[in-house]
Amino acid sequence: MVAGGTVSGAGAPTGPDPRTPSAHQLRLFVALAEELHFSRAAARLFITQSALSQQIKDLERRLGVQLFDRSSRTVTLTPQGRVLLADARGVVAAMDRLSHSASTQARRLSGRLVVGTVGAEAAMPYTRAVLSLLHTRHPQVQIDVRSLHFADHFDALFRHDVDVVFLRPPVPDGIEVQHLATEDRLACLPASDPLAERSRITLAQLADRPVIDVPPQVPRVWWDFWAVDPRPGDTPVRYGPVASDVEGLLHLVARGEGMCFLPAAARDLFPRPGVSYVEVTDLPPSTAGLAWLRSNRTEPLIKAAAGAARCVAVA
């Protein structure tokens, strides 16, 4: 035992120091110092006047100083009260920051978001921007990126194998898309095709060229757009062999078994021997976007991904 009766070791007291004011009392002190009126301060703090008075008295007892001069008509800060007010405000502000930070952490998303990409979408600048923003906003979310074949990228959503997909519309019913970019489409032709030597061609000049087809599970609304079927004037489209992914498609084009239409980025991202890309003057452009199931639109991770995509789209 030491002077003053403080016990050390196993018998030391573990409770709070009774001389230490609470953050709540300091908040009351600041409010009363700003109002200099017990009734107004109590109303601002949503407590009774008597409760406020009792808390201020207890605070003064703990600090060992008188903070306010009180009379029947006025309330003023004492010199000691004016000195301590700045420190009290600093403590209250720090507690507010701590509370805000804790609330932010509690709301912060965590979990695993599985992101699908089709073709070269993983390499596109908008994809990188969305994923970077998503990571910045929600660093505790694990983001897994998967490469999907175009033959099953919609099925992957419907099977819940992925949560969202960077893809090229149009999309079948039940899927929502946040638009991210617009891009021209090019004709992808065998290098041996006489049209491959031209800088520009028209859809009419491609009327007799067979188009690579896709497996039957691919929604037709999607491939009809990419095959440009129907053509202007209702010219029928003749289909050739089937491909399930971009590499298979380009292999068939290089062998001269058909042609296809691809986004303009394919010229730089998919250069292949035996394949040529040619501008088509009357071919409508394509769009790119982030897609998710409409039925999942309110799930927190998907809302977060959609929000990041919206920010990138308007940036």
C-alpha positions as CSV (number, residue, x, y, z in Angstrom):
1,M,0.0,0.0,0.0
2,V,1.2,3.5,-0.8
3,A,0.4,7.0,0.4
4,G,-3.2,8.0,-0.4
5,G,-4.5,4.5,-0.1
6,T,-4.0,3.5,-3.7
7,V,-3.4,-0.3,-3.9
8,S,-1.1,-1.7,-6.6
9,G,-0.8,-5.2,-7.9
10,A,-3.7,-7.7,-8.0
11,G,-5.8,-5.6,-5.7
12,A,-5.6,-2.4,-7.8
13,P,-9.0,-0.8,-8.6
14,T,-10.1,-1.3,-12.2
15,G,-13.0,1.1,-12.5
16,P,-13.0,4.6,-14.1
17,D,-11.5,7.5,-12.2
18,P,-14.4,9.3,-10.5
19,R,-12.7,12.6,-11.3
20,T,-12.9,12.0,-15.0
21,P,-15.9,13.7,-16.7
22,S,-17.9,11.8,-19.2
23,A,-18.1,12.8,-22.9
24,H,-21.9,13.3,-22.3
25,Q,-21.2,15.8,-19.6
26,L,-18.8,17.7,-21.8
27,R,-21.4,17.8,-24.5
28,L,-23.9,19.3,-22.1
29,F,-21.3,21.8,-20.9
30,V,-20.6,23.0,-24.5
31,A,-24.3,23.3,-25.2
32,L,-25.0,25.4,-22.1
33,A,-21.9,27.5,-22.7
34,E,-23.3,28.3,-26.2
35,E,-26.9,29.0,-25.0
36,L,-26.1,30.6,-21.6
37,H,-29.6,29.6,-20.7
38,F,-30.6,26.4,-18.9
39,S,-34.1,26.2,-20.4
40,R,-32.9,26.7,-24.0
41,A,-29.9,24.3,-23.6
42,A,-32.2,21.6,-22.1
43,A,-34.6,21.9,-25.0
44,R,-31.7,21.7,-27.5
45,L,-30.4,18.6,-25.7
46,F,-33.8,17.0,-25.3
47,I,-33.4,16.6,-21.6
48,T,-35.1,18.3,-18.6
49,Q,-33.8,21.5,-17.1
50,S,-33.3,19.8,-13.7
51,A,-31.3,16.9,-15.3
52,L,-29.1,19.4,-17.1
53,S,-28.5,21.3,-13.9
54,Q,-27.6,18.1,-12.0
55,Q,-25.1,17.0,-14.7
56,I,-23.4,20.4,-14.8
57,K,-23.0,20.3,-11.0
58,D,-21.5,16.8,-11.1
59,L,-19.2,17.9,-13.9
60,E,-18.0,20.9,-11.8
61,R,-17.5,18.5,-8.8
62,R,-15.4,16.1,-11.0
63,L,-13.3,18.9,-12.4
64,G,-12.9,20.8,-9.1
65,V,-13.8,24.1,-10.6
66,Q,-16.9,26.3,-11.1
67,L,-17.8,26.6,-14.8
68,F,-20.8,28.9,-14.6
69,D,-21.9,31.9,-12.5
70,R,-25.6,31.5,-12.0
71,S,-28.2,34.0,-10.9
72,S,-31.9,34.2,-11.1
73,R,-31.7,36.0,-14.5
74,T,-28.4,35.2,-16.1
75,V,-25.9,32.4,-16.7
76,T,-22.3,33.3,-17.6
77,L,-19.1,31.4,-17.9
78,T,-16.5,31.8,-15.2
79,P,-12.9,32.5,-16.2
80,Q,-12.1,28.9,-15.6
81,G,-15.1,27.9,-17.7
82,R,-13.9,30.0,-20.6
83,V,-10.5,28.3,-20.5
84,L,-11.9,24.8,-20.3
85,L,-14.5,25.4,-23.1
86,A,-12.0,25.1,-25.9
87,D,-10.7,21.7,-24.6
88,A,-14.3,20.5,-24.1
89,R,-15.2,21.4,-27.6
90,G,-12.1,19.5,-28.9
91,V,-13.1,16.4,-26.9
92,V,-16.7,16.6,-28.2
93,A,-15.5,17.0,-31.8
94,A,-13.1,14.0,-31.4
95,M,-16.0,11.9,-30.1
96,D,-18.2,12.9,-33.0
97,R,-15.4,11.9,-35.4
98,L,-15.0,8.6,-33.7
99,S,-18.7,7.9,-33.7
100,H,-18.9,8.8,-37.5
101,S,-15.9,6.6,-38.2
102,A,-17.4,3.7,-36.3
103,S,-20.7,4.1,-38.0
104,T,-19.0,4.1,-41.4
105,Q,-17.1,0.9,-40.6
106,A,-20.3,-0.8,-39.4
107,R,-22.0,0.1,-42.7
108,R,-19.0,-0.9,-44.8
109,L,-19.7,-3.8,-47.1
110,S,-17.8,-7.0,-46.9
111,G,-18.2,-10.3,-48.7
112,R,-17.4,-11.7,-52.1
113,L,-18.5,-10.3,-55.5
114,V,-18.0,-12.5,-58.5
115,V,-17.6,-10.5,-61.7
116,G,-17.8,-12.0,-65.1
117,T,-16.2,-10.6,-68.3
118,V,-16.8,-11.6,-71.9
119,G,-14.2,-11.4,-74.7
120,A,-11.9,-8.5,-74.0
121,E,-14.1,-6.6,-71.6
122,A,-11.6,-7.2,-68.7
123,A,-9.1,-5.1,-70.6
124,M,-11.4,-2.2,-71.3
125,P,-10.7,1.1,-69.5
126,Y,-14.3,1.4,-68.1
127,T,-14.0,-2.1,-66.6
128,R,-10.8,-1.2,-64.8
129,A,-12.3,2.1,-63.7
130,V,-15.4,0.4,-62.2
131,L,-13.5,-2.2,-60.4
132,S,-11.0,0.3,-59.1
133,L,-13.7,2.6,-57.7
134,L,-15.5,-0.4,-56.2
135,H,-12.4,-1.4,-54.4
136,T,-11.7,2.1,-53.2
137,R,-15.3,2.5,-51.8
138,H,-15.5,-1.0,-50.3
139,P,-12.0,-2.3,-49.6
140,Q,-13.3,-5.2,-47.5
141,V,-15.2,-6.7,-50.5
142,Q,-13.3,-9.5,-52.2
143,I,-13.7,-9.1,-56.0
144,D,-13.2,-12.3,-58.1
145,V,-13.1,-11.8,-61.9
146,R,-14.0,-14.7,-64.2
147,S,-13.6,-14.9,-67.9
148,L,-16.8,-16.2,-69.6
149,H,-17.5,-17.6,-73.0
150,F,-20.1,-15.7,-75.0
151,A,-22.0,-19.0,-75.3
152,D,-22.8,-19.0,-71.5
153,H,-22.3,-15.5,-70.1
154,F,-26.1,-15.0,-69.7
155,D,-26.5,-18.5,-68.3
156,A,-23.8,-17.7,-65.8
157,L,-25.9,-14.9,-64.4
158,F,-29.1,-16.9,-64.3
159,R,-27.3,-19.8,-62.6
160,H,-25.9,-17.3,-60.1
161,D,-22.4,-18.4,-60.9
162,V,-21.5,-14.7,-61.2
163,D,-23.1,-11.6,-59.6
164,V,-22.5,-9.1,-62.4
165,V,-21.1,-9.3,-65.9
166,F,-19.3,-6.8,-68.1
167,L,-20.8,-7.5,-71.5
168,R,-22.1,-6.2,-74.8
169,P,-25.9,-5.8,-75.1
170,P,-28.6,-6.5,-76.1
171,V,-29.7,-8.7,-73.2
172,P,-32.6,-11.1,-72.7
173,D,-35.5,-10.4,-70.3
174,G,-34.7,-10.4,-66.6
175,I,-31.4,-8.6,-66.9
176,E,-30.6,-5.0,-66.3
177,V,-27.7,-3.1,-67.7
178,Q,-25.8,0.1,-66.8
179,H,-24.5,1.6,-70.0
180,L,-20.7,2.3,-69.9
181,A,-19.6,3.0,-73.5
182,T,-20.6,3.2,-77.1
183,E,-18.3,1.8,-79.8
184,D,-18.4,1.2,-83.6
185,R,-18.6,-2.3,-84.9
186,L,-16.3,-3.7,-87.6
187,A,-16.6,-6.6,-90.1
188,C,-14.2,-9.4,-89.2
189,L,-13.3,-11.1,-92.5
190,P,-10.9,-13.7,-93.8
191,A,-7.8,-12.0,-95.0
192,S,-8.3,-13.9,-98.3
193,D,-11.7,-12.2,-98.9
194,P,-11.5,-9.5,-101.7
195,L,-13.4,-7.1,-99.4
196,A,-10.7,-7.3,-96.8
197,E,-8.5,-5.1,-99.0
198,R,-11.0,-2.2,-98.8
199,S,-11.0,0.5,-96.2
200,R,-14.8,0.8,-96.1
201,I,-17.6,-1.5,-97.2
202,T,-21.4,-1.7,-96.8
203,L,-23.8,-4.3,-95.4
204,A,-25.1,-4.9,-98.9
205,Q,-21.6,-6.0,-100.0
206,L,-21.6,-8.6,-97.2
207,A,-25.0,-10.1,-98.1
208,D,-23.7,-13.4,-99.5
209,R,-21.0,-13.9,-96.8
210,P,-21.9,-16.6,-94.2
211,V,-21.9,-15.5,-90.6
212,I,-20.4,-17.6,-87.8
213,D,-23.2,-18.9,-85.6
214,V,-23.4,-19.6,-81.9
215,P,-24.7,-22.5,-79.8
216,P,-28.5,-22.8,-79.4
217,Q,-28.4,-21.8,-75.7
218,V,-27.3,-18.3,-76.6
219,P,-30.3,-15.9,-76.5
220,R,-31.1,-15.2,-80.1
221,V,-31.9,-11.5,-79.3
222,W,-28.2,-11.1,-78.6
223,W,-26.7,-12.9,-81.6
224,D,-29.3,-11.4,-84.0
225,F,-27.9,-8.0,-83.1
226,W,-24.3,-9.1,-83.6
227,A,-25.1,-11.0,-86.8
228,V,-27.1,-7.9,-88.1
229,D,-30.1,-10.1,-88.7
230,P,-32.3,-9.0,-90.3
231,R,-30.3,-6.9,-92.8
232,P,-31.6,-3.8,-94.5
233,G,-34.2,-4.8,-97.1
234,D,-34.9,-8.0,-95.1
235,T,-32.0,-9.8,-96.8
236,P,-31.7,-13.2,-95.2
237,V,-28.6,-14.0,-93.3
238,R,-26.8,-17.2,-94.1
239,Y,-25.2,-18.9,-91.1
240,G,-22.0,-21.0,-91.1
241,P,-20.3,-23.1,-88.4
242,V,-20.7,-22.5,-84.7
243,A,-18.3,-21.0,-82.3
244,S,-18.6,-20.8,-78.5
245,D,-15.9,-18.2,-77.7
246,V,-13.9,-15.4,-79.4
247,E,-10.8,-17.6,-80.2
248,G,-13.0,-20.2,-81.8
249,L,-14.8,-17.6,-83.8
250,L,-11.6,-16.0,-85.0
251,H,-10.2,-19.4,-85.9
252,L,-13.2,-20.1,-88.2
253,V,-12.9,-16.7,-89.8
254,A,-9.2,-17.2,-90.5
255,R,-10.0,-20.6,-92.1
256,G,-12.4,-18.8,-94.5
257,E,-15.5,-20.5,-93.1
258,G,-17.4,-17.3,-92.3
259,M,-17.3,-13.8,-91.1
260,C,-18.7,-11.9,-88.1
261,F,-19.0,-8.4,-86.6
262,L,-17.0,-7.3,-83.6
263,P,-16.5,-4.2,-81.5
264,A,-13.8,-1.8,-83.0
265,A,-11.5,-2.6,-80.0
266,A,-11.1,-6.1,-81.4
267,R,-8.8,-4.7,-84.1
268,D,-6.2,-3.9,-81.4
269,L,-7.1,-6.6,-78.9
270,F,-7.5,-9.6,-81.2
271,P,-5.1,-9.3,-84.2
272,R,-4.8,-12.7,-85.7
273,P,-3.1,-14.1,-88.8
274,G,-5.6,-14.6,-91.6
275,V,-8.1,-12.1,-90.1
276,S,-8.9,-8.6,-91.3
277,Y,-11.1,-5.9,-89.8
278,V,-13.0,-3.5,-92.1
279,E,-15.2,-0.5,-91.4
280,V,-18.8,-0.9,-92.4
281,T,-20.3,2.5,-93.2
282,D,-24.0,1.6,-92.5
283,L,-23.5,-0.6,-89.4
284,P,-25.0,0.8,-86.2
285,P,-22.6,1.0,-83.2
286,S,-22.5,-1.3,-80.2
287,T,-22.7,-0.5,-76.5
288,A,-21.0,-1.9,-73.5
289,G,-22.3,-2.2,-69.9
290,L,-22.4,-3.8,-66.6
291,A,-25.3,-6.3,-66.2
292,W,-27.0,-8.0,-63.3
293,L,-30.3,-9.9,-62.7
294,R,-33.2,-7.6,-62.1
295,S,-34.3,-9.9,-59.3
296,N,-31.0,-9.2,-57.5
297,R,-31.0,-5.4,-58.0
298,T,-31.5,-4.7,-54.2
299,E,-28.7,-6.9,-53.0
300,P,-26.0,-4.7,-51.3
301,L,-23.0,-5.9,-53.3
302,I,-24.8,-5.6,-56.6
303,K,-26.1,-2.2,-55.6
304,A,-22.5,-1.2,-54.8
305,A,-21.3,-2.5,-58.2
306,A,-24.1,-0.7,-60.1
307,G,-23.4,2.5,-58.2
308,A,-19.7,2.4,-59.2
309,A,-20.7,1.8,-62.8
310,R,-23.1,4.8,-62.8
311,C,-20.3,7.0,-61.5
312,V,-17.9,5.8,-64.2
313,A,-20.5,6.2,-66.9
314,V,-21.1,9.9,-66.1
315,A,-17.4,10.8,-65.3
